[in-house]
């Protein structure tokens, strides 16, 4: 999956979370407290560090995932031409921890939005 597109930024994980929360909001909580992501019957499910699960406010923003549904290697989301890939962390985070191990890649130039 992915377009191998060069993207350079000094953005921190906090800025990436802000982008996800703004463009791809969850029905409950924030991407900041997501311990893991999984795909379930063509829906994205976000498992929070407290064990609760939630999904996207707009489920149609979930485009696809690769790997195993219960533990995808890569998740692609799209909103108004902005495409992002999330590579979920493999380490489990404890309660009250953010997940800097998740990786976010922009597939579309943000100035194009």
N, C-alpha and C positions, 0 to 999 in steps of 0.2 A: 504494500500500500504506500503511499508517499510519493512525492515527486522529486526528491533529492534537490530541492530548491534551496539555494543559499539564503540564509537570513541571519543578519548580524544585529545584535542588540545588547544593551547593557541592562535590559529589564530584569528585575528580580522575580523570584517566584511569587511574591506578593502582587506584583503588577500582572503577572499571568493569571493569578486567581481573580483579580479584579476584572480582567477581560472575560474570563469564563463566567463569573457571576453576573456580569452585565449582559453579555451576548448569549449565554447558554444557561439561564438561571434554573435552579432546581426547585421543585415544588416545596421543599423544606430544607433549611440549612444552606450551607455554602460548600463550594468545591474545596474550600480551605480545610474542612474537617472530613473529607472523604478518605477513608482508609483503603477502599478498593472499588473498582468498577467491574461490572459484568454485563453481558448482553443476555436478554431473556425474551424469546419470541419477538425479535426485532425491536426491542426496547432497551434503552440504557438504564441500568439500575446502579445507583450510587450507594454504597454501604458506608455509613458514617462511623466515626471512631467509637461512638456510643452504642453501636450495634443496630441502629435504626436504618431503614432503607428508604430511598426516595428516587424520584425520576426527574426528567426534564419537564419544565413547565410546558414546553412545546416539543412533544415526543418526535415530531417529524424532523427535528434538527439532527437526530441520530441518523447518520448515513450508513455506516457499516463498522464492523470490527473484524480483526483477523486473529487467528489463534483459536484457542478453546473458548467457548461461550462463557464458561464459569470463571475463566481467567484470561481475558483477551490480552494479546501482545500490544495491540494498537486499536484505538477507537477514533473514528473520524466523525466530526460534527461540522455542520454548515449552517450559516445564518447570513442572509442577504449577500451572498458571494464570498463571505469570509469563511474559509475552511481551516480547521485546526485538527491536529492529531494529538491525542493524549496517549502516551506510553505509560501505563500504570506501573507503579512501583511493585516490586515483588516482595519487599519486606513489609510486614504488618506493623502499623503504627499503634502505639498505646493511646489511651484516652488523653485528651487535651494536647495532642501533638499534631503539628501540621505535617504535611507529607512532601518535603522537598525532593524526595526521590522520584515523584511523578515527573514526567517530562512532557512539555508542551511544544509543539512545532506549528508555526503558522505556515499554511500552504498557499496563502493568497497574500499579496502585498496589502498591508493594512491601510495604506493610502488610497487603495482602490475602492474602499467602502464609502 
